[in-house]
Amino acid sequence: MKFYFPDSQDQIYPRYDFINDEYPDERVRQRDDLYAHQAVKPAPYDGILVSKAIVDGSVKGAGKYSAPQRDRLYRDGVKTFFGLPDSMQSLGDCGAFNYINEEYPPYRIEDVLHYYTECRFNSGISIDHVIFGYRPDAPDKDVDPAWVKRREISLDLAEKFIKATESHNRLVTGRKQHLEPVGAAQGWSPASYADSVVQLQKMGYKRIALGGMVPLKTPEILACLEAISEVRESGVGFHLLGITRIASMERFAKYHVTSFDSTSAFRQAFMDERNNYHTADRSYLAIRVPQVDGNPTLKKLILAGMVSQSAAIKAERECLKLLRQYEADENFEVQEVIDALYAYQSLIGDAKKLKKVDDYRDTLVDRPWNHCRCELCKKHKIDMVIFRGTERNKRRGFHNMTVLEAKMRKLPLT
């Protein structure tokens, strides 16, 4: 089972100054920064997925790449741009979520093939149109006509894409430069997904990405996989788009799922309400110490004269000082740290976050950073559980992926 991490230009700067919370003047963004596979060993994933939408932009506007970054990706290729070792794979897709509200995908076959081949991806997924709906027993005539149309569009574009890819590959001499075409299957039920797979197999696809399953419950995904497995031809493998669900990976593997991609473990570090720092057995709540000059609510209160800026800075520094003292001294009183965190959150006045302060006790008492063997936790210790700024939060996301990688490695499917 291979895990692809979807790129969104998430990097860390290895020499970030955590004491003063600042970058050195000589730092050159992106050039000096590290991706997760460069920051931790072993690399926490088997490959990287890069969407055309975040590189070239889409109907929603510009992508996340600057013009020089985009030019360098096209010029140097995905392997050099990301510093990927030879053992890691690259997979391109169109980023269908970026045009989900459009009647028809905004890309032409030649544009997508140009993106995949110029950037030298190992594999590329055909253009698809996401169906967000699940009616397990509904035939075509009883579902939203837009769903039927989207499945037809996806299959039509898949047929054109594999023909274009085969033509391209015939013109390229070395097989290493060949692009592996991956067909995208969409559906709203086990039967419709299975029919999409049948049609994609007839076109010649040996690898098929299953899209639109992110909102589905695990039993619904398994029902679709069971139906798909009944029509699967020998040698065909499946990729789950946007799905992790490690507890079900063994069952997914039995239905010939060979790869998946997900940002879930990474994003939980700073997007989840509670499960921010992962361990093999459980998750912990990260300790919020907002930056006075980076918290919009606090800045508004200061500008309105409702909070003293000097008092906020003093409270912020007191929290960081006590957290470091707590890390250094196993006998340091945890309540003293909790009290300081409570006092700081009281200034901000967010009642929801104020209620969570006492929940930080578990994180502090258990000291999970001391038990983690990843390089980031060994180096940054308690800063890994402090919810504060992109450098800490992304490092915690990278750590979470090392935990996911370790869990995957222990499963009999890897």
Salt bridges, closest charged atoms under 4 A:
ASP10 OD1 - LYS394 NZ 3.43
ASP21 OD2 - ARG388 NH2 2.76
ASP21 OD1 - ARG392 NH1 2.80
ASP32 OD1 - ARG31 NE 3.01
ASP33 OD2 - ARG27 NH2 2.71
ASP56 OD2 - LYS52 NZ 2.83
ASP56 OD1 - ARG70 NE 2.54
ASP71 OD1 - ARG70 NH1 3.81
ASP76 OD1 - ARG75 NE 3.12
GLU110 OE2 - ARG108 NH1 3.28
ASP111 OD1 - ARG108 NH2 2.97
ASP142 OD1 - LYS141 NZ 3.52
ASP156 OD2 - LYS160 NZ 3.12
GLU180 OE1 - ARG207 NH1 2.99
ASP195 OD2 - ARG151 NH2 3.08
ASP261 OD2 - HIS239 NE2 2.68
GLU273 OE1 - LYS352 NZ 3.81
GLU273 OE1 - LYS356 NZ 2.69
GLU316 OE2 - ARG388 NH2 2.79
GLU318 OE1 - LYS321 NZ 3.29
ASP350 OD2 - LYS353 NZ 3.29
ASP358 OD1 - ARG361 NH2 2.72
ASP359 OD2 - ARG274 NH2 3.14
ASP362 OD2 - ARG282 NH2 3.53
ASP366 OD2 - ARG282 NH1 3.64
ASP383 OD1 - ARG324 NH2 3.25
ASP383 OD1 - ARG392 NE 2.84
GLU391 OE1 - ARG395 NH1 2.46
GLU405 OE1 - ARG409 NH2 2.92
